[in-house]
Structure formats: structure tokens, C-alpha cells
């Protein structure tokens, strides 16, 4: 089995594991918890998991997985799953009693490990352009907009640290810390490309680039 085929297989397996955990966790929450389907978009962990699945499957199946937007999706998914895990274990674990521990562990830890390792080990060594870095704010911005609309409609919030009873200053401080941690995580992942490897693509009639010259190709 070639390296490309092996990487594709590992990515598909990782996506399948996250999908299985997400499905089982949703079933447990809806069956044994007090959750409803319309509340699911209010939780960041499922959004992070879905982004992770999309990143892994697109990178596995795309003819050119080195496109800048695929790499941006990969690093963003790694950031989301990592932050979701850190926030869960730091702020929420004491308030939760998971019905399916393995699914909970996958969504709040395992997915982040899979995405971070995939990002660090596989890909081009050249960093993405700075203009791609702010894309990490896309999913959190949409999530915050949904929460704002939902809170003004019925007062529901998904997490204890967003409880209006805590007061605006406390909520703002907590969200600011989480946002700063996410941006720092994304910046660190963008710069940590020294472990990454890529099989260079050769154009018709051109010898494949090898060695250090391979990394001098312009970023697409």
C-alpha cells in the first residue's frame, strides 16, 4: 500500500470514528438527557466534530489535497476540536455525567488528537498565507450569532459559563479567554509545519521535485 493510500485510509477511519461517536452521543443525549433537536446547533462540540469529519473526508478524497482551502479547513478543524476538548475538561466535565464514556472521550479529546496529528504530520512544509488565518473565526462567529438569536428568543443557553445569571462582565471575560485560547491554538498550528511531509506533484513533462527544492514551489 502506498503512502498516499495509507494516509487516505487513516483519514477515512478517523472520520468514521468521529461520526460513530457523534451519532452515539446524540442518541444518548436525546434519549437519556433533557436535550432536543433544536438545541443541538447551540453546542459547539457537534459543530467541531462535523467540521473535523468534513476536513478528514475532503482531504482523503480530493484529487489535490494540498489546496490552500483544504489546508485551512484542516487547521481550523484541529483548532475547534482541540478547544472543545480543553473547554470541556476545564469547565464542563464536573457538570456532566456521560452515558457513553467512549463517545464522550472521542468528541472531547480523541477528535482533537486525530486532527492535530494529521495536520502536523501530513502536508506541505510551507505555511499558509496570513490571509487564511482569520478563517478560523467562521464557525465560532456563526455559532455565536445563533446563540445570540436563540437567547433573545427564549433565553436558552447551552453551557453554564454562558448563564446570564453570572452577569455580563463574567460571561465576557470567560468568552474572551476561550476566544484568545482558540486564536493562539490556531496560530501555533499554522506555524508548526516542521514535521509535515508532502509528496510533490509534477506537471506534465516535468520531473517530480525532490529534496529541499520541493518545498520551494509557490503556495497555490
Secondary structure, DSSP 8 states (H G I E B T S, - for coil): --HHHHHHHHHHHHHHHHHHHHHHHHHHHHHHSS--GGGGGG-HHHHHHHHHHHHHHHHHH-TTTT-HHHHHHHHHHHHHHHHHHHHIIIIIGGG---SSHHHHHIIIIIHHHHHHHHHHHBS-SS---GGGGGGGHHHHHHHHHHHHHHHHHH---SSGGG-GGG-HHHHHHHHHHHHHHHHHHHHHHHH--TT-B------TT-----GGGGGGS---
